[in-house]
């Protein structure tokens, strides 16, 4: 069976629905079967997205997108920012007589 990928919004929605069903007396196993997910997936989702609200989901997605943009961006020298930082630190060390 192919693996299904859920968006964060779908996960949060399913967790909220699961909370309601748990309150009505259903077990976690029954809920997971109705969602077609494993219990392990349910507990992993609950640990990761348990107390998150819908507006926080949007903010999380914005931050992840910005983080991806920043980590993949390049400085004018063509190196990544982390490579450029390391190069700068190494160069400064050589200027002051320090060795690697």
N, C-alpha and C positions, 0 to 999 in steps of 0.2 A: 504494500500500500504506500503511495507516495506521501512524503512528509508535507504537512500543511504548515504554512508560515502565517502567523497572526500579527497584526499591527498592534502597537501599544494600546490604542483605543479599544480594540477588540478584546485584548487581554483584561484591561481594566473593567470593561463591561461584563465579561464573563465572571470576573472575581466578585463584582457587585451582585450579580445574579446568584452566584454560589452562596454568598452570605445570606441572601433571602431564603434560598432553599434549605440551607443548614438550619436557619431559624424555624423552618417549618418541619424539621425533624428528619430530613433526608441525610444519608451518610455521604461522606466524601467520595466513596467508591461509586455510589449511584449517580452522584453529580458528574463525576469524571466520565462515566459511561455515557451519560446523556450529552456531554460536550465532545465526546470522542477524543479525549486526551487521557494520558496516564496520570496516576496519582502523583508520581514524581514531578511531572510537568506542573500540576496544580500547585504543589508546595513550592516549587521553584518560582513560579509566577507570584505566589503570595508573598514569598520572601522579598522578591525584587520590586513588585509593584503594589504591595498590599495596601498601604495607606495613601495612595496617590489619587488626586482628584483630576478631573478632566482638564482644567486650566493648567494644572501642573504638567500634564502630558504634553500639551502644546509647547510649554516652556522647555521641557526636556528635549523635545525634538529640535527646537531652535538651537539649544546649546550643543547638541550632538552635531548638528549641521555646521555650526560655527567652528567647533573643535576640529572637524574634518577639514574644513577650509583652511584653518590656521596651520594644522600639522602638515598639510600637503602643499602649502604655499612655499615659494622660493624667494630668496632674497636676490638683489640685483646681481650678485656674483655668480648666480646659478646653483649655488649650494643650498641645501635646506637650512633653515634657521638654526637647527641644532648643530649641523656640521659647521656653519659659520661661527657659532658661539665657541665650539671646541677649537677651531682654528685660531680665533682671536685670543683665547686664553693661552694656547700654546705659543703664539707669537709674542704675547706680552711677557710670558715666562722667559723666552729666549732673550728679550731685550734687557731683562734684569739679571741675566747670568744664570738663571735656573735651567736645569736640564730635565729631560723627560724621565 
